[in-house]
Amino acid sequence: MKALFLAGGFGTRLKPITNDLPKPMVPIMGKPLLERNIENLKKHGIDEIVLSTCYKPYKIENHFKDGKKFGVKINYITEDMPLGTAGAIKNAESFFDDTFLVFNADILSDIDISDMIRFHKEKQALATIAVTKVDNPSAYGVIEHDENGFITAFKEKPKPHESNSNLINAGVYIFEPQLLDYIPTGRAVSIERETYPLLLQKGFKIAVYNKCSYWLDLGTPEKYLKAHRDILEGNIHVGEHDFNRSKQYISKSARIHHSVKILGSVYIGENVEISSFAVIGPGTVLCDNSSVGVNAKVIGSVVWDNVHVGDGASVVNSVVMSNCRIDKNKKELNCVLTGSLSHPIAV
């Protein structure tokens, strides 16, 4: 089975992190989110992938190339203009002649892909949509279904009295290729507002897969920080280390000087150097080749590769992007640091 990743979004709400980086390439525990998701697909035996790109496509292609390095075969298709979810799927039609998977490339979830494929086949549906529960569905398009697990309606941003459902589209789909016949060519098409309602109208079966216990759209800097907190707290498993078993991961190549305090759940990557009397954590990720000066503090933050936190500086509840240098005794709180600029974020 092949998989299509929709990786063309501009990541507007995630700025400034996405000023120069496509949203799927934003690192999660030091590796691009898209790479993490491809690694997960491989575990389920899926090794042929199509990447649909639009915003800074060369950044994605330069990293993944033909996919051989990652143990998969990767093809690319690029949108000249944004085509919407359904339009992007239609644009990749030539790659699919059998059942295929589609993913929004900016989602972090624990969906069991093998189980979802089994479910889709059992239901003999034209499409299966993974869903997730939310507390306040009025900000989303909700999905209603019958007792047999087939979708009956899609309602866009309903008021509390307009729907009993709290299920929303989780951005993971399984489609039969026949579905592509119902998407027009050459224009932007919304799958939620146009394609799915049309399929229901024509009597096709669309199944709802409701076994997702963790789901997060990495849409904002706050959610980006939350994703790392959730990983460190063991709410979702990402990468090799199991934070449910051990709250701290410290690489063998890390150099930690005397009197350093490491508190709570932390991830310390390759060739990280932490100088004397520094405080790291709780809830901190230090990616490869970063360094923390004497008496500095990094708390509740995600620090990318090749960052230096100066002596006496403090970084709290912040994202520090690659190659940043934080001056001696500087205090950074609730911000995204890009080069020499500090951008405040909501908390």
PLY file of the C-alpha trace (Angstrom):
ply
format ascii 1.0
element vertex 347
property float x
property float y
property float z
element edge 346
property int vertex1
property int vertex2
end_header
0.00 0.00 0.00
1.19 3.51 -0.84
0.83 6.63 1.29
0.41 10.29 0.34
1.59 13.04 2.69
0.01 16.45 2.21
3.05 18.59 2.97
2.24 21.82 1.17
0.92 24.04 3.98
2.43 27.45 4.73
2.39 26.96 8.52
1.21 30.55 9.02
0.11 30.10 12.65
3.43 28.46 13.51
5.51 31.48 12.48
8.26 32.50 13.14
9.29 28.82 13.35
8.10 28.33 9.76
9.55 31.56 8.34
12.21 29.54 6.54
11.05 25.98 7.14
8.06 23.99 5.86
5.83 22.92 8.74
6.43 19.15 8.20
10.18 19.78 8.57
9.89 21.29 12.05
11.96 19.04 14.34
10.33 16.79 16.94
12.95 15.56 19.40
15.61 16.63 16.91
14.17 14.99 13.75
11.69 16.49 11.26
8.08 15.62 12.07
7.69 14.19 8.56
10.67 11.90 9.12
9.11 10.71 12.40
5.86 9.95 10.59
7.63 8.11 7.78
9.53 6.02 10.36
6.19 5.08 11.89
4.74 4.07 8.51
7.69 1.78 7.85
6.83 -0.17 11.02
3.49 -0.95 9.37
5.11 -2.21 6.17
4.43 0.87 4.04
7.54 1.79 2.08
6.31 3.72 -0.96
5.44 7.35 -0.27
4.32 10.36 -2.28
5.02 13.83 -0.88
2.75 16.62 -2.09
4.61 19.89 -1.53
4.03 23.60 -2.15
5.81 25.84 0.38
9.63 25.70 0.12
9.54 22.23 -1.50
13.32 22.13 -1.98
13.77 21.99 1.82
11.81 18.74 1.89
13.38 17.26 -1.26
16.94 18.09 -0.16
16.39 16.22 3.10
14.59 13.09 1.87
15.83 12.85 -1.76
14.60 9.49 -3.19
14.01 8.06 0.29
16.65 5.32 0.03
18.48 6.62 3.10
15.25 6.21 5.08
14.40 2.77 3.71
11.48 3.94 1.57
10.79 5.00 -2.01
9.70 8.64 -2.25
8.07 10.42 -5.18
7.26 14.14 -5.24
4.49 16.22 -6.71
4.47 19.99 -6.27
1.51 22.38 -6.37
2.11 25.64 -8.19
-0.75 27.08 -6.14
-2.50 25.70 -3.03
-5.18 23.22 -4.13
-6.82 22.39 -0.81
-6.85 18.90 0.68
-8.94 17.23 -2.05
-7.24 19.17 -4.85
-3.81 18.03 -3.66
-5.02 14.41 -3.51
-6.45 14.67 -7.05
-3.14 16.20 -8.20
-1.38 12.97 -7.12
-3.93 10.69 -8.84
-1.42 9.13 -11.24
0.42 7.43 -8.35
-2.58 5.48 -7.02
-4.39 2.53 -8.59
-5.21 0.64 -5.37
-6.23 1.37 -1.76
-4.01 4.16 -0.40
-3.37 6.18 2.75
-3.42 9.98 3.05
-1.89 12.00 5.90
-1.86 15.64 6.81
1.88 16.01 7.33
1.61 18.31 10.38
-0.10 15.83 12.73
1.40 13.98 15.69
-0.75 11.00 16.68
-0.69 7.43 17.97
-3.05 5.96 15.35
-2.34 2.26 14.72
-2.13 2.25 10.93
-2.26 -1.55 10.59
-5.42 -1.68 12.69
-6.99 1.17 10.70
-6.28 -0.67 7.41
-7.91 -3.84 8.79
-10.93 -1.79 9.90
-11.25 -0.15 6.46
-11.26 -3.50 4.71
-13.81 -4.98 7.13
-16.15 -2.04 6.53
-15.74 -2.27 2.75
-15.96 1.52 2.64
-14.96 3.88 -0.14
-13.17 5.98 2.49
-12.25 5.67 6.16
-11.54 8.77 8.21
-9.64 8.71 11.51
-11.27 10.94 14.09
-10.31 12.38 17.45
-12.37 13.76 20.31
-12.24 17.43 21.30
-13.80 19.24 24.25
-15.16 22.12 22.19
-16.11 21.01 18.67
-17.59 24.41 17.74
-14.16 25.51 16.46
-13.98 22.58 14.02
-15.96 20.65 11.45
-17.55 17.75 13.35
-18.38 14.28 12.10
-21.60 12.45 12.95
-22.00 8.69 12.48
-24.48 5.86 12.98
-24.27 2.84 15.30
-22.47 0.83 12.59
-19.57 3.28 12.35
-20.57 4.93 9.07
-20.61 8.70 8.70
-24.01 10.35 8.35
-23.10 14.06 8.30
-20.33 16.66 8.33
-21.15 19.87 10.16
-18.87 22.91 9.95
-18.27 24.69 13.28
-21.65 23.77 14.81
-23.14 25.63 17.76
-23.60 23.51 20.92
-27.24 22.68 20.13
-26.56 21.80 16.48
-24.66 18.52 17.01
-24.18 15.87 19.68
-20.83 14.83 18.21
-17.42 15.83 19.58
-15.47 14.00 16.88
-13.32 15.86 14.39
-11.29 14.83 11.37
-7.82 13.69 12.54
-6.17 14.16 9.14
-5.54 10.47 8.41
-7.54 8.74 5.67
-7.74 5.48 3.75
-9.24 5.78 0.26
-10.20 3.53 -2.59
-9.00 4.98 -5.91
-12.60 5.28 -7.16
-12.95 8.27 -4.81
-10.63 10.27 -7.08
-13.30 10.25 -9.79
-15.40 12.61 -7.65
-12.77 15.34 -7.22
-12.61 17.97 -10.00
-9.27 18.75 -11.61
-7.33 22.00 -11.77
-8.76 23.98 -8.87
-8.71 24.16 -5.10
-11.14 21.65 -3.56
-12.02 21.19 0.12
-12.42 17.55 1.02
-14.56 18.37 4.09
-16.88 20.90 2.46
-17.14 19.46 -1.06
-15.93 15.89 -1.55
-17.26 14.11 1.52
-20.76 15.65 1.38
-20.95 14.72 -2.33
-19.98 11.11 -1.57
-22.63 10.88 1.16
-25.21 12.33 -1.21
-24.35 9.64 -3.75
-24.76 6.90 -1.13
-21.14 5.81 -0.71
-20.02 4.31 2.60
-17.56 6.41 4.61
-16.37 4.72 7.80
-15.20 6.47 10.96
-12.12 5.09 12.76
-12.29 6.19 16.39
-9.30 4.64 18.16
-6.98 7.60 18.49
-5.95 8.32 22.08
-3.33 10.99 21.28
-3.62 13.61 18.54
-2.09 17.05 18.12
-1.96 19.47 15.22
1.36 21.31 15.53
-0.31 24.54 14.49
1.22 27.09 16.88
4.43 27.57 18.91
2.41 26.77 22.07
1.32 23.43 20.59
4.87 22.75 19.46
6.03 23.10 23.06
3.09 20.99 24.22
4.06 18.18 21.84
7.48 17.95 23.49
6.02 18.12 26.99
3.68 15.27 26.07
6.56 13.17 24.72
8.66 13.81 27.83
5.71 12.93 30.06
5.17 9.65 28.19
1.77 10.59 26.73
2.96 9.59 23.25
5.94 7.51 22.23
8.28 9.14 19.69
11.77 7.89 18.85
13.82 5.23 20.56
13.58 6.33 24.17
10.59 5.35 26.31
9.93 8.17 28.76
7.43 6.00 30.61
10.31 3.77 31.69
12.93 6.42 32.33
12.21 10.13 32.62
15.64 11.20 31.38
17.53 10.49 28.18
21.17 11.63 28.20
23.28 10.61 25.19
26.60 8.88 25.82
28.44 11.66 23.98
27.01 14.43 26.20
29.55 16.21 28.43
28.08 17.25 31.76
30.35 19.16 34.13
30.21 19.10 37.94
27.34 20.50 40.02
24.85 20.47 37.13
21.22 19.97 38.18
19.08 17.87 35.82
15.47 17.98 36.97
12.48 15.92 35.88
11.95 14.74 32.31
14.67 15.84 29.89
16.20 14.84 26.58
19.90 15.61 26.05
21.19 14.85 22.54
24.52 14.01 20.97
27.61 16.11 21.77
25.73 18.43 24.12
27.91 20.22 26.65
26.49 21.50 29.94
28.80 23.61 32.07
29.09 23.73 35.85
26.17 24.87 38.04
23.72 24.90 35.12
20.09 23.83 35.67
18.36 21.75 32.99
14.67 20.85 33.14
12.11 19.86 33.91
10.49 19.49 30.50
13.54 20.40 28.42
14.91 19.11 25.11
18.52 19.92 24.18
19.25 18.80 20.62
22.61 17.80 19.14
25.74 19.95 19.46
24.11 22.51 21.74
25.86 23.95 24.78
24.78 25.53 28.03
27.09 27.92 29.91
28.09 28.16 33.56
25.17 28.88 35.93
22.68 29.01 33.02
19.12 27.65 33.18
17.03 25.96 30.51
13.56 25.05 31.77
10.48 23.82 29.88
12.10 24.65 26.54
13.04 23.06 23.22
16.56 23.93 22.09
17.47 22.95 18.52
20.90 21.94 17.10
24.04 24.03 17.42
22.68 26.50 19.98
24.77 28.17 22.68
23.16 29.43 25.88
25.61 31.85 27.49
26.84 31.89 31.11
24.16 32.98 33.55
21.47 33.13 30.85
18.01 31.65 31.41
15.60 30.20 28.85
12.11 29.34 30.13
9.12 27.97 28.20
10.70 28.89 24.88
11.82 27.51 21.51
15.41 28.23 20.48
16.01 27.56 16.79
19.21 26.17 15.27
22.46 28.15 15.44
21.15 30.75 17.92
23.48 32.36 20.45
21.96 33.61 23.68
24.10 36.26 25.32
25.58 36.01 28.78
23.02 36.73 31.56
20.18 37.22 29.03
16.68 36.22 30.23
14.30 34.69 27.68
10.74 33.76 28.71
7.79 32.56 26.60
9.36 33.25 23.23
10.69 31.81 19.98
14.31 32.74 19.35
15.42 33.03 15.72
18.97 34.22 15.23
19.29 37.41 17.26
15.51 38.06 17.41
13.12 37.10 20.19
9.43 36.65 19.27
6.95 36.48 22.17
4.45 33.62 22.27
1.21 33.23 24.19
1.14 30.98 27.23
0 1
1 2
2 3
3 4
4 5
5 6
6 7
7 8
8 9
9 10
10 11
11 12
12 13
13 14
14 15
15 16
16 17
17 18
18 19
19 20
20 21
21 22
22 23
23 24
24 25
25 26
26 27
27 28
28 29
29 30
30 31
31 32
32 33
33 34
34 35
35 36
36 37
37 38
38 39
39 40
40 41
41 42
42 43
43 44
44 45
45 46
46 47
47 48
48 49
49 50
50 51
51 52
52 53
53 54
54 55
55 56
56 57
57 58
58 59
59 60
60 61
61 62
62 63
63 64
64 65
65 66
66 67
67 68
68 69
69 70
70 71
71 72
72 73
73 74
74 75
75 76
76 77
77 78
78 79
79 80
80 81
81 82
82 83
83 84
84 85
85 86
86 87
87 88
88 89
89 90
90 91
91 92
92 93
93 94
94 95
95 96
96 97
97 98
98 99
99 100
100 101
101 102
102 103
103 104
104 105
105 106
106 107
107 108
108 109
109 110
110 111
111 112
112 113
113 114
114 115
115 116
116 117
117 118
118 119
119 120
120 121
121 122
122 123
123 124
124 125
125 126
126 127
127 128
128 129
129 130
130 131
131 132
132 133
133 134
134 135
135 136
136 137
137 138
138 139
139 140
140 141
141 142
142 143
143 144
144 145
145 146
146 147
147 148
148 149
149 150
150 151
151 152
152 153
153 154
154 155
155 156
156 157
157 158
158 159
159 160
160 161
161 162
162 163
163 164
164 165
165 166
166 167
167 168
168 169
169 170
170 171
171 172
172 173
173 174
174 175
175 176
176 177
177 178
178 179
179 180
180 181
181 182
182 183
183 184
184 185
185 186
186 187
187 188
188 189
189 190
190 191
191 192
192 193
193 194
194 195
195 196
196 197
197 198
198 199
199 200
200 201
201 202
202 203
203 204
204 205
205 206
206 207
207 208
208 209
209 210
210 211
211 212
212 213
213 214
214 215
215 216
216 217
217 218
218 219
219 220
220 221
221 222
222 223
223 224
224 225
225 226
226 227
227 228
228 229
229 230
230 231
231 232
232 233
233 234
234 235
235 236
236 237
237 238
238 239
239 240
240 241
241 242
242 243
243 244
244 245
245 246
246 247
247 248
248 249
249 250
250 251
251 252
252 253
253 254
254 255
255 256
256 257
257 258
258 259
259 260
260 261
261 262
262 263
263 264
264 265
265 266
266 267
267 268
268 269
269 270
270 271
271 272
272 273
273 274
274 275
275 276
276 277
277 278
278 279
279 280
280 281
281 282
282 283
283 284
284 285
285 286
286 287
287 288
288 289
289 290
290 291
291 292
292 293
293 294
294 295
295 296
296 297
297 298
298 299
299 300
300 301
301 302
302 303
303 304
304 305
305 306
306 307
307 308
308 309
309 310
310 311
311 312
312 313
313 314
314 315
315 316
316 317
317 318
318 319
319 320
320 321
321 322
322 323
323 324
324 325
325 326
326 327
327 328
328 329
329 330
330 331
331 332
332 333
333 334
334 335
335 336
336 337
337 338
338 339
339 340
340 341
341 342
342 343
343 344
344 345
345 346
